[in-house]
Amino acid sequence: MQSKNNWLKLFITLLIIWTFLLVGLLSQAQDFVISRDIGGSSSVFSFPKSRKAPQRNVAPVRTAPVRRTQVQRVAARTKVRRQYETSARVTARREKIQIIRPEDLIPRADPNKASLALTGAAQYYFNENKIEESIEYFKEAYKLNPKNDLARLGLSDALARKGDEWLNAADSKPAVAEKFYLEAISLNAENPAAYAGLGEIYDELNQTDEAITNYEKALQIDAELSELNAPLGILYFQRGDNAKAEVFLKKAILIEPDNSQTQYFIGLIEYAKENNLDAEKAFRKSIELEPEFAEAHFYLGSTLARLNRETDAIARFTEAVRLNSKYFEAWFGLGAAYYNQEEYQKSVEAYLQTVKFKNDYAQAYINLADSYRQLADDNRTIKGRYELLGQALNRYMMGLDSIKNDQAIARQFSDEDLGDIYSRFGYTAGERNMLASLQGFRHDWNEPIEALTKAAEIKKGALDYANLGWAYYNSAQIDLRANPDAARTKLLKAKEYLEKAKSLNPNIEVLTAIRLNLGITSIDLGDFKAAIDNLKPVADSRNDWAFADYSLGVAYFKSGDLNNAINQFKRAVGKESKYVAAWSGLGNAYLQKNDQKEVRRVITELKKIGTGEAVNEANKLQFALSLKK
């Protein structure tokens, strides 16, 4: 009989220990709920910035298209031509020519007189816009008398006009036009229309320096060609010389305030200077003059987003992509605007369009990943969150691959930006691992550890080392039963990085997270004094962190301080009335003290919660209590 009683006591003791071990395991299961900012939960991951920090709404890869359309170029060339043709100098020269209809020409023996007659016929053809005939007659006149300046200058004008025809044609031939302009200049080095034409050719070919040189040469010869101020301002803007751009564009706007292109570029200048209200005014004027101007809608949207008028910005970005469905910068702006309004599904849809039309766009992939991550936060099912986090991981990897594979793209990201991306990537991989575990899927913590190691190597900040410790701690949890030695190695790594983070004097929010993670790591390492030292200030300072109270209760319990353990478990369930692990811990502490009345009260509370987990814990306590009787 005595032997039977001894066996029974041993069984009860083992049962109590086993029950509490289950409580410890429950604390690990709670790790699947983690914070996205400094916030209450089991293990804490700290974002470098708020998880809902606004996204940039302007595409950093390049500015939106700022080139003039062919229609706009032809209109500008027509105005330049009109200004040239009506200039005082050209008018005075042509008044010296006696116009002769070709059918009225009579043979003349004197070559000088014949040359003058042919010049008159050539000018007749020029006035009738029969440029090929005009060139033919001017050439013959110049050949007869090389000293006939009226023929030479007229031929230069006709050749420049022919260059315009080739450049303005529906099947524009810039190379052919260039030959006519150069020949015109060889006859008259002071022909501003020819230099203006060359400027247009080099402008279209993106040869900015050559375009500026020729435009400025034309203006130097004839300051009345005011239509050249606008393209010069645009070119200087494209070259990054905003000061010169502003000078030319303001001259242009004084002459022609109702020019949508000039208003648009004035808007870009003000936008670059962050004079947002002036930029808004100019973009609105541009749109008023040209409602189908997609780029003006895009930049107006970007300006409004800067002014925190996201709803208005969305309307403009939407109009820009309606006008140009492949306008990836506008899709990007739309994605950021929706993200900043926490409309994450719409943000995802916009960013998917962005990368469809720009498949190496690193920032768009990163922003798309952030949008999927936010969608995962809002999803109520484990499976749904798991799948959305998988989409996020995929896009983070695509963005990081673009950065690795292209130095030009990499230069767009500061070290801080890159460190933050690796940090968010590591968090997402870690959270997905936790969800995989809940579903019984295999998972590997090497990926989040690798990403968070890179974040720490880049930024070397307390927060980054703290998050690396977080990853090692959670990685250790999957080895605790199957491979205790591996688990201990990872826990020691977690402790190392958390201590390093603590030594770097972090701010109070990050320090609080570090202490909590150090506390629960110390519990698993069996250092209950260190656990209590770290967890107590957390529990005292964070009234919203029930898990801190619970973890401190576990540390007290395992150190043998049942009274303090009971107090902390009570605080935990006082903050979260359905905190099953804390109720279970409280019941086991009372069981150790043999306070059967309180154990029964805990059993009642667990049954009220009613979940499968709660009922299971109630049954365990009920069984242990029955063995004590």
C-alpha positions as CSV (number, residue, x, y, z in Angstrom):
1,M,0.0,0.0,0.0
2,Q,2.8,2.4,0.9
3,S,4.5,1.5,-2.4
4,K,1.3,2.3,-4.2
5,N,1.0,5.7,-2.4
6,N,4.6,6.6,-3.3
7,W,4.0,5.7,-6.9
8,L,0.9,7.9,-6.9
9,K,2.7,10.8,-5.4
10,L,5.5,10.4,-8.0
11,F,2.8,10.3,-10.8
12,I,1.1,13.4,-9.5
13,T,4.5,15.2,-9.3
14,L,5.4,14.2,-12.9
15,L,1.9,15.1,-14.1
16,I,2.3,18.6,-12.6
17,I,5.7,19.0,-14.2
18,W,4.4,17.7,-17.5
19,T,1.4,20.1,-17.3
20,F,3.6,23.1,-16.7
21,L,5.9,22.0,-19.5
22,L,2.8,22.2,-21.7
23,V,2.3,25.8,-20.4
24,G,5.8,26.5,-21.5
25,L,5.0,25.0,-24.9
26,L,1.9,27.2,-25.0
27,S,4.1,30.2,-24.5
28,Q,6.0,29.2,-27.6
29,A,2.8,28.7,-29.6
30,Q,1.9,32.3,-28.6
31,D,5.0,33.4,-30.6
32,F,3.0,33.0,-33.8
33,V,1.3,36.3,-32.8
34,I,3.9,39.0,-33.2
35,S,3.9,42.7,-33.3
36,R,4.3,44.7,-36.5
37,D,5.5,47.7,-34.5
38,I,6.6,47.9,-30.9
39,G,3.4,46.4,-29.5
40,G,2.1,43.7,-27.2
41,S,2.7,40.1,-28.1
42,S,5.1,37.3,-27.4
43,S,8.3,37.8,-29.3
44,V,8.6,41.3,-30.7
45,F,9.9,42.4,-34.1
46,S,10.5,46.2,-34.4
47,F,10.1,47.9,-37.7
48,P,12.7,50.5,-38.6
49,K,9.8,52.8,-39.4
50,S,6.1,52.5,-38.7
51,R,4.7,49.5,-40.7
52,K,2.2,52.0,-42.2
53,A,4.8,54.7,-43.1
54,P,3.7,56.5,-46.3
55,Q,5.1,55.3,-49.5
56,R,6.8,57.7,-52.0
57,N,4.3,58.5,-54.8
58,V,6.7,59.6,-57.5
59,A,8.6,57.0,-59.5
60,P,12.3,57.3,-58.7
61,V,13.5,55.4,-61.8
62,R,13.0,58.3,-64.1
63,T,10.7,61.3,-64.3
64,A,7.5,61.1,-66.3
65,P,7.9,61.7,-70.0
66,V,8.8,65.3,-70.6
67,R,9.3,65.3,-74.3
68,R,7.1,67.2,-76.8
69,T,4.9,65.2,-79.1
70,Q,5.4,65.3,-82.9
71,V,2.2,67.4,-83.2
72,Q,3.5,69.9,-80.7
73,R,6.9,70.0,-82.4
74,V,5.3,70.7,-85.8
75,A,3.2,73.5,-84.3
76,A,6.3,75.0,-82.7
77,R,8.3,74.8,-86.0
78,T,5.4,76.5,-87.8
79,K,5.4,79.4,-85.4
80,V,9.2,79.8,-85.6
81,R,8.9,79.8,-89.4
82,R,6.2,82.4,-89.2
83,Q,8.2,84.6,-86.9
84,Y,11.2,84.3,-89.2
85,E,9.3,85.0,-92.4
86,T,7.8,88.2,-91.0
87,S,11.0,89.4,-89.3
88,A,12.0,92.9,-90.4
89,R,15.3,91.9,-91.9
90,V,13.8,89.1,-94.1
91,T,10.9,91.3,-95.2
92,A,13.3,94.2,-96.2
93,R,15.5,91.8,-98.2
94,R,12.6,90.3,-100.1
95,E,11.1,93.7,-100.9
96,K,14.3,94.2,-103.1
97,I,13.3,91.3,-105.3
98,Q,11.2,92.0,-108.3
99,I,8.7,89.2,-108.4
100,I,8.4,87.7,-111.9
101,R,5.9,85.0,-112.9
102,P,7.8,82.1,-114.5
103,E,5.7,82.3,-117.7
104,D,6.8,86.0,-118.0
105,L,10.5,85.2,-118.1
106,I,12.3,86.2,-121.3
107,P,15.8,85.2,-122.3
108,R,18.4,87.7,-121.3
109,A,21.9,87.8,-122.7
110,D,23.3,89.6,-119.7
111,P,24.0,86.9,-117.0
112,N,23.5,89.4,-114.2
113,K,20.1,90.5,-115.5
114,A,19.1,86.9,-116.1
115,S,20.2,86.0,-112.6
116,L,17.9,88.8,-111.2
117,A,15.0,87.6,-113.3
118,L,15.4,84.0,-112.2
119,T,15.6,85.3,-108.6
120,G,12.3,87.0,-109.1
121,A,10.7,83.8,-110.5
122,A,12.3,81.7,-107.6
123,Q,10.7,84.1,-105.1
124,Y,7.4,83.7,-106.8
125,Y,7.6,79.9,-106.4
126,F,8.7,80.4,-102.8
127,N,5.7,82.6,-102.0
128,E,3.5,80.0,-103.6
129,N,5.1,77.3,-101.4
130,K,6.4,75.4,-104.4
131,I,9.7,74.9,-102.7
132,E,11.4,72.4,-105.1
133,E,10.8,74.8,-108.1
134,S,12.0,77.7,-105.9
135,I,15.2,75.9,-105.1
136,E,15.8,75.0,-108.8
137,Y,15.4,78.7,-109.9
138,F,17.4,80.1,-107.0
139,K,20.3,77.7,-107.8
140,E,20.3,78.7,-111.5
141,A,20.2,82.4,-110.5
142,Y,23.1,81.9,-108.1
143,K,25.1,79.9,-110.7
144,L,24.7,82.7,-113.2
145,N,25.9,85.3,-110.7
146,P,27.7,84.1,-107.5
147,K,27.6,87.7,-106.4
148,N,23.8,87.8,-106.4
149,D,23.2,87.9,-102.6
150,L,19.5,87.9,-103.1
151,A,19.7,84.6,-104.9
152,R,22.2,83.2,-102.3
153,L,20.1,84.2,-99.3
154,G,16.9,83.2,-101.1
155,L,18.3,79.7,-101.8
156,S,19.3,79.4,-98.2
157,D,15.7,80.2,-97.1
158,A,14.3,77.7,-99.6
159,L,16.6,74.9,-98.5
160,A,15.7,75.6,-94.9
161,R,12.0,75.4,-95.8
162,K,12.6,72.1,-97.6
163,G,14.3,70.8,-94.5
164,D,11.1,71.8,-92.6
165,E,9.0,69.8,-95.0
166,W,11.1,66.7,-94.5
167,L,11.0,67.1,-90.7
168,N,7.3,67.9,-90.5
169,A,6.2,65.0,-92.8
170,A,4.1,62.2,-91.4
171,D,7.1,59.9,-92.1
172,S,9.6,62.4,-90.8
173,K,13.2,62.1,-92.2
174,P,15.5,64.0,-89.8
175,A,18.6,62.8,-91.6
176,V,17.4,64.2,-95.0
177,A,16.2,67.4,-93.3
178,E,19.6,67.8,-91.7
179,K,21.4,67.9,-95.1
180,F,19.1,70.7,-96.3
181,Y,19.6,72.7,-93.1
182,L,23.4,72.4,-93.3
183,E,23.4,73.3,-97.0
184,A,21.3,76.4,-96.1
185,I,23.8,77.4,-93.5
186,S,26.7,76.9,-95.9
187,L,25.1,79.6,-98.1
188,N,24.1,81.9,-95.2
189,A,25.8,81.3,-91.8
190,E,23.3,83.8,-90.3
191,N,20.1,81.8,-91.2
192,P,18.3,81.4,-87.9
193,A,15.5,79.2,-89.4
194,A,18.1,76.6,-90.4
195,Y,19.7,76.6,-87.0
196,A,16.3,76.3,-85.4
197,G,15.6,73.3,-87.6
198,L,18.9,71.7,-86.6
199,G,18.0,72.3,-83.0
200,E,14.7,70.4,-83.6
201,I,16.5,67.5,-85.2
202,Y,19.0,67.1,-82.4
203,D,16.3,67.6,-79.8
204,E,14.3,64.7,-81.3
205,L,17.5,62.6,-81.3
206,N,18.1,63.4,-77.6
207,Q,21.4,65.1,-78.5
208,T,20.7,67.8,-75.9
209,D,23.9,69.8,-76.1
210,E,23.8,70.1,-79.9
211,A,20.1,71.0,-79.8
212,I,20.8,73.8,-77.2
213,T,23.8,75.1,-79.2
214,N,21.7,75.4,-82.4
215,Y,18.6,76.9,-80.7
216,E,20.8,79.5,-78.9
217,K,22.6,80.3,-82.2
218,A,19.2,81.0,-83.8
219,L,18.2,83.3,-81.0
220,Q,21.5,85.0,-81.0
221,I,21.0,85.8,-84.7
222,D,17.4,86.8,-84.3
223,A,16.1,87.5,-80.8
224,E,12.6,87.9,-82.2
225,L,12.3,84.1,-82.6
226,S,10.7,83.9,-79.2
227,E,9.1,80.5,-79.9
228,L,12.5,79.0,-79.3
229,N,12.4,80.0,-75.6
230,A,10.1,77.1,-74.7
231,P,12.1,74.3,-76.3
232,L,15.3,75.8,-74.8
233,G,13.7,75.9,-71.4
234,I,12.6,72.3,-71.8
235,L,16.1,71.1,-72.8
236,Y,17.7,72.9,-69.9
237,F,15.2,71.3,-67.6
238,Q,16.0,67.9,-69.1
239,R,19.7,68.6,-68.6
240,G,19.1,69.4,-64.9
241,D,19.8,73.1,-65.2
242,N,16.6,74.3,-63.6
243,A,17.9,77.9,-63.2
244,K,18.4,78.4,-67.0
245,A,15.3,76.4,-67.7
246,E,13.3,78.8,-65.6
247,V,14.7,81.9,-67.4
248,F,13.7,80.6,-70.9
249,L,10.3,79.2,-69.8
250,K,9.3,82.4,-68.1
251,K,10.1,84.4,-71.2
252,A,8.0,81.9,-73.2
253,I,5.1,82.1,-70.8
254,L,5.0,85.9,-71.0
255,I,4.7,85.8,-74.8
256,E,2.3,82.9,-74.9
257,P,0.5,82.2,-71.6
258,D,-2.0,79.8,-73.3
259,N,0.6,77.2,-74.3
260,S,-0.1,73.9,-72.4
261,Q,3.5,72.6,-72.9
262,T,5.1,75.8,-71.5
263,Q,2.7,75.8,-68.5
264,Y,3.5,72.1,-67.9
265,F,7.2,72.8,-67.8
266,I,6.8,75.8,-65.6
267,G,4.9,73.4,-63.3
268,L,7.9,71.0,-63.4
269,I,10.2,73.8,-62.4
270,E,8.0,74.7,-59.5
271,Y,7.6,71.1,-58.6
272,A,11.4,70.6,-58.5
273,K,11.6,73.6,-56.2
274,E,8.8,72.1,-54.0
275,N,6.7,75.2,-54.6
276,N,3.7,72.9,-54.7
277,L,0.9,75.5,-54.8
278,D,2.6,77.2,-57.8
279,A,3.2,73.8,-59.4
280,E,-0.5,72.9,-58.9
281,K,-1.6,76.1,-60.6
282,A,0.6,75.6,-63.6
283,F,-0.4,71.9,-64.1
284,R,-4.1,72.8,-63.8
285,K,-3.6,75.5,-66.4
286,S,-1.8,73.1,-68.7
287,I,-4.7,70.6,-68.3
288,E,-7.3,73.3,-68.9
289,L,-5.6,74.1,-72.2
290,E,-5.0,70.4,-73.1
291,P,-7.4,68.1,-71.2
292,E,-5.8,65.0,-72.8
293,F,-2.3,65.8,-71.5
294,A,-1.5,62.6,-69.5
295,E,1.8,63.8,-68.1
296,A,0.2,67.0,-66.7
297,H,-2.4,64.9,-65.0
298,F,0.3,62.7,-63.5
299,Y,2.4,65.5,-62.1
300,L,-0.7,67.3,-60.8
301,G,-1.5,64.0,-59.0
302,S,2.0,63.9,-57.6
303,T,1.8,67.5,-56.4
304,L,-1.6,66.9,-54.7
305,A,-0.1,63.8,-53.0
306,R,2.7,66.0,-51.6
307,L,0.0,68.3,-50.3
308,N,-1.6,65.2,-48.5
309,R,-4.7,65.4,-50.8
310,E,-4.5,61.7,-51.6
311,T,-8.1,61.4,-52.8
312,D,-7.6,64.2,-55.4
313,A,-4.3,62.7,-56.3
314,I,-5.9,59.3,-57.0
315,A,-8.4,61.0,-59.4
316,R,-5.5,62.5,-61.4
317,F,-3.4,59.4,-61.5
318,T,-6.5,57.5,-62.6
319,E,-7.0,60.0,-65.5
320,A,-3.4,59.7,-66.5
321,V,-3.6,55.9,-66.9
322,R,-7.0,56.2,-68.7
323,L,-5.2,58.4,-71.2
324,N,-2.1,56.2,-71.4
325,S,-2.7,52.7,-70.1
326,K,1.0,51.9,-70.2
327,Y,2.0,54.9,-68.1
328,F,3.8,53.0,-65.5
329,E,4.8,56.0,-63.4
330,A,1.2,57.0,-63.1
331,W,0.3,53.4,-62.1
332,F,3.1,53.7,-59.5
333,G,1.7,57.0,-58.1
334,L,-1.8,55.4,-58.0
335,G,-0.4,52.4,-56.0
336,A,1.3,54.7,-53.5
337,A,-1.7,56.9,-53.1
338,Y,-4.0,53.9,-52.4
339,Y,-1.4,52.4,-50.0
340,N,-1.3,55.7,-48.1
341,Q,-5.1,55.6,-47.8
342,E,-4.8,52.0,-46.5
343,E,-6.6,50.6,-49.5
344,Y,-4.2,47.8,-49.9
345,Q,-6.1,45.6,-52.5
346,K,-6.3,48.6,-54.9
347,S,-2.7,49.4,-54.2
348,V,-1.7,45.8,-55.2
349,E,-3.7,46.1,-58.4
350,A,-2.0,49.4,-59.4
351,Y,1.5,48.1,-58.6
352,L,0.8,44.9,-60.6
353,Q,0.1,47.2,-63.6
354,T,3.3,49.1,-62.8
355,V,5.6,46.1,-63.0
356,K,3.7,44.7,-66.0
357,F,4.9,47.7,-68.0
358,K,8.3,48.1,-66.2
359,N,9.4,44.6,-65.2
360,D,12.8,45.7,-63.7
361,Y,11.3,48.4,-61.5
362,A,12.8,47.6,-58.1
363,Q,10.9,50.2,-56.1
364,A,7.6,49.1,-57.5
365,Y,8.3,45.5,-56.5
366,I,9.2,46.6,-53.0
367,N,6.1,48.7,-52.7
368,L,4.0,45.8,-54.1
369,A,5.5,43.5,-51.5
370,D,4.6,46.0,-48.7
371,S,1.1,46.1,-50.0
372,Y,0.8,42.3,-49.9
373,R,2.2,42.3,-46.4
374,Q,-0.5,44.8,-45.3
375,L,-3.2,42.7,-46.9
376,A,-1.9,39.7,-45.0
377,D,-2.3,41.7,-41.7
378,D,-5.9,42.4,-42.6
379,N,-6.7,38.7,-43.5
380,R,-8.5,36.8,-40.9
381,T,-7.5,33.3,-41.9
382,I,-4.1,31.6,-41.4
383,K,-4.1,30.2,-44.9
384,G,-5.0,33.6,-46.4
385,R,-2.2,35.3,-44.5
386,Y,0.2,32.6,-45.4
387,E,-0.5,32.9,-49.1
388,L,-0.4,36.7,-49.1
389,L,2.9,36.7,-47.3
390,G,4.2,34.4,-50.0
391,Q,3.3,36.9,-52.6
392,A,5.0,39.6,-50.6
393,L,8.2,37.5,-50.3
394,N,8.2,36.8,-54.0
395,R,8.0,40.6,-54.8
396,Y,10.7,41.5,-52.2
397,M,13.0,39.0,-53.9
398,M,12.3,40.4,-57.3
399,G,13.0,43.9,-56.2
400,L,16.2,42.9,-54.5
401,D,17.3,41.0,-57.6
402,S,16.8,44.1,-59.7
403,I,18.9,46.1,-57.2
404,K,21.7,43.4,-57.2
405,N,21.8,43.1,-61.0
406,D,21.8,46.7,-62.1
407,Q,24.2,49.3,-60.6
408,A,22.1,52.2,-62.0
409,I,19.1,50.9,-60.1
410,A,21.1,50.2,-57.0
411,R,22.3,53.8,-56.8
412,Q,18.7,54.9,-56.3
413,F,18.6,53.2,-52.9
414,S,20.5,54.5,-49.9
415,D,22.1,52.1,-47.4
416,E,19.3,52.9,-45.0
417,D,16.7,52.1,-47.7
418,L,18.4,48.8,-48.5
419,G,18.7,47.9,-44.8
420,D,15.0,48.6,-44.2
421,I,14.1,46.4,-47.2
422,Y,16.1,43.5,-45.9
423,S,14.5,44.1,-42.5
424,R,10.9,43.9,-43.9
425,F,11.9,40.9,-46.0
426,G,13.2,39.1,-42.9
427,Y,10.1,39.9,-40.9
428,T,7.8,38.7,-43.7
429,A,9.8,35.4,-44.1
430,G,9.7,34.9,-40.3
431,E,6.0,35.5,-39.9
432,R,5.3,33.2,-42.8
433,N,7.4,30.5,-41.1
434,M,5.2,30.9,-38.0
435,L,2.1,30.5,-40.1
436,A,3.6,27.5,-41.8
437,S,4.2,25.8,-38.5
438,L,0.6,26.4,-37.5
439,Q,-0.5,24.6,-40.6
440,G,2.0,21.7,-40.2
441,F,4.1,22.8,-43.1
442,R,7.9,22.5,-43.2
443,H,9.8,25.8,-42.8
444,D,13.3,27.0,-42.5
445,W,14.5,30.1,-40.6
446,N,17.7,30.4,-42.6
447,E,16.0,32.9,-45.0
448,P,14.8,35.4,-42.4
449,I,18.1,35.0,-40.5
450,E,20.1,35.7,-43.7
451,A,17.9,38.8,-44.5
452,L,18.1,40.2,-41.0
453,T,21.8,39.6,-40.9
454,K,22.2,41.7,-44.0
455,A,20.0,44.4,-42.5
456,A,22.2,44.4,-39.4
457,E,25.5,44.4,-41.4
458,I,24.3,47.4,-43.5
459,K,22.8,49.5,-40.7
460,K,24.6,48.2,-37.6
461,G,21.8,49.7,-35.4
462,A,20.3,48.5,-32.1
463,L,17.0,47.8,-33.8
464,D,18.5,45.6,-36.5
465,Y,20.6,43.5,-34.1
466,A,17.4,43.2,-31.9
467,N,15.5,41.8,-34.9
468,L,18.3,39.4,-35.7
469,G,18.0,38.1,-32.1
470,W,14.3,37.8,-32.7
471,A,14.9,35.5,-35.7
472,Y,17.3,33.3,-33.9
473,Y,15.0,33.0,-30.9
474,N,12.1,31.9,-33.1
475,S,14.3,29.6,-35.1
476,A,15.3,27.9,-31.8
477,Q,11.7,27.1,-31.0
478,I,11.3,24.5,-33.8
479,D,14.4,22.6,-32.4
480,L,13.5,22.7,-28.7
481,R,12.1,19.1,-28.6
482,A,13.7,17.5,-31.6
483,N,17.2,18.9,-31.3
484,P,17.9,20.6,-27.9
485,D,21.6,21.2,-28.7
486,A,20.8,23.0,-31.9
487,A,18.1,25.0,-30.1
488,R,20.5,26.0,-27.4
489,T,23.1,27.2,-30.0
490,K,20.4,29.4,-31.6
491,L,19.2,30.7,-28.3
492,L,22.8,31.7,-27.4
493,K,23.0,33.5,-30.8
494,A,19.7,35.2,-30.0
495,K,21.0,36.3,-26.6
496,E,24.3,37.5,-28.2
497,Y,22.5,39.8,-30.7
498,L,19.9,41.0,-28.2
499,E,22.7,41.9,-25.7
500,K,24.6,43.7,-28.5
501,A,21.5,45.6,-29.4
502,K,21.0,46.5,-25.7
503,S,24.6,47.8,-25.5
504,L,24.0,50.3,-28.3
505,N,21.7,52.5,-26.2
506,P,18.5,52.1,-28.1
507,N,15.5,54.4,-27.5
508,I,13.0,53.3,-24.9
509,E,10.6,51.6,-27.3
510,V,13.3,49.4,-28.9
511,L,14.9,48.8,-25.5
512,T,11.5,47.5,-24.2
513,A,11.2,45.1,-27.1
514,I,14.8,43.9,-26.5
515,R,14.2,43.3,-22.9
516,L,11.1,41.2,-23.6
517,N,12.9,39.1,-26.2
518,L,15.9,38.7,-23.9
519,G,13.6,37.7,-21.1
520,I,11.9,34.9,-23.0
521,T,15.2,33.8,-24.5
522,S,16.6,33.5,-20.9
523,I,13.7,31.4,-19.8
524,D,14.5,28.9,-22.5
525,L,18.2,29.0,-21.6
526,G,17.2,28.3,-18.0
527,D,18.6,31.6,-16.7
528,F,15.5,32.6,-14.7
529,K,17.2,35.5,-12.8
530,A,18.2,37.1,-16.1
531,A,14.7,36.5,-17.4
532,I,13.1,38.3,-14.4
533,D,15.6,41.2,-14.6
534,N,14.7,41.8,-18.2
535,L,11.0,41.1,-18.0
536,K,10.1,43.0,-14.8
537,P,10.7,46.5,-16.2
538,V,8.8,45.5,-19.4
539,A,5.8,44.3,-17.4
540,D,5.9,47.3,-15.1
541,S,6.0,49.8,-18.0
542,R,3.7,48.2,-20.6
543,N,0.2,47.9,-19.3
544,D,-0.9,46.7,-22.8
545,W,1.5,43.8,-23.0
546,A,-0.2,40.9,-21.3
547,F,2.4,38.5,-22.6
548,A,5.1,40.3,-20.7
549,D,3.2,39.6,-17.5
550,Y,2.7,36.0,-18.5
551,S,6.4,35.5,-19.4
552,L,7.4,37.1,-16.1
553,G,5.0,34.7,-14.4
554,V,6.7,31.8,-16.1
555,A,10.1,33.0,-15.0
556,Y,9.0,33.4,-11.4
557,F,7.3,29.9,-11.5
558,K,10.4,28.2,-12.8
559,S,12.6,30.0,-10.2
560,G,10.2,28.7,-7.5
561,D,8.7,32.1,-6.6
562,L,5.0,31.0,-6.7
563,N,3.5,34.1,-5.1
564,N,5.1,36.4,-7.7
565,A,4.2,34.0,-10.4
566,I,0.5,34.0,-9.3
567,N,0.5,37.9,-9.3
568,Q,1.9,38.1,-12.8
569,F,-0.5,35.5,-14.2
570,K,-3.3,37.4,-12.6
571,R,-2.2,40.6,-14.2
572,A,-2.0,38.8,-17.6
573,V,-5.6,37.5,-17.4
574,G,-6.7,40.9,-16.1
575,K,-5.5,42.4,-19.3
576,E,-6.6,39.6,-21.6
577,S,-9.5,37.7,-20.1
578,K,-9.3,34.9,-22.6
579,Y,-5.5,34.4,-22.3
580,V,-5.5,30.5,-22.1
581,A,-1.8,30.1,-21.4
582,A,-1.9,32.6,-18.6
583,W,-5.0,30.9,-17.0
584,S,-3.2,27.6,-17.3
585,G,-0.1,29.0,-15.7
586,L,-2.2,30.4,-12.9
587,G,-3.9,27.1,-12.3
588,N,-0.6,25.2,-12.2
589,A,0.8,27.7,-9.7
590,Y,-2.2,27.2,-7.4
591,L,-1.8,23.5,-7.9
592,Q,1.8,23.7,-6.7
593,K,0.6,25.6,-3.6
594,N,-2.2,23.0,-3.2
595,D,-4.8,25.7,-3.3
596,Q,-7.6,23.5,-4.6
597,K,-10.3,26.2,-4.4
598,E,-8.4,28.5,-6.7
599,V,-7.5,25.7,-9.1
600,R,-11.3,25.0,-9.4
601,R,-11.9,28.7,-10.1
602,V,-9.3,28.6,-12.8
603,I,-10.9,25.5,-14.3
604,T,-14.3,27.3,-14.4
605,E,-12.8,30.3,-16.2
606,L,-11.1,28.1,-18.8
607,K,-14.4,26.3,-19.5
608,K,-16.1,29.7,-19.9
609,I,-13.6,30.6,-22.6
610,G,-14.8,27.5,-24.3
611,T,-12.2,27.0,-27.0
612,G,-10.7,23.6,-27.7
613,E,-7.4,24.8,-26.2
614,A,-9.1,26.2,-23.1
615,V,-11.2,23.1,-22.5
616,N,-8.1,20.9,-22.9
617,E,-6.2,22.9,-20.3
618,A,-9.2,22.8,-18.0
619,N,-9.3,19.0,-18.3
620,K,-5.6,18.7,-17.5
621,L,-6.0,20.7,-14.4
622,Q,-9.2,18.8,-13.4
623,F,-7.3,15.5,-13.7
624,A,-4.3,16.7,-11.8
625,L,-6.7,18.0,-9.0
626,S,-8.5,14.7,-8.8
627,L,-5.2,12.9,-8.2
628,K,-4.5,15.1,-5.2
629,K,-7.7,14.0,-3.5
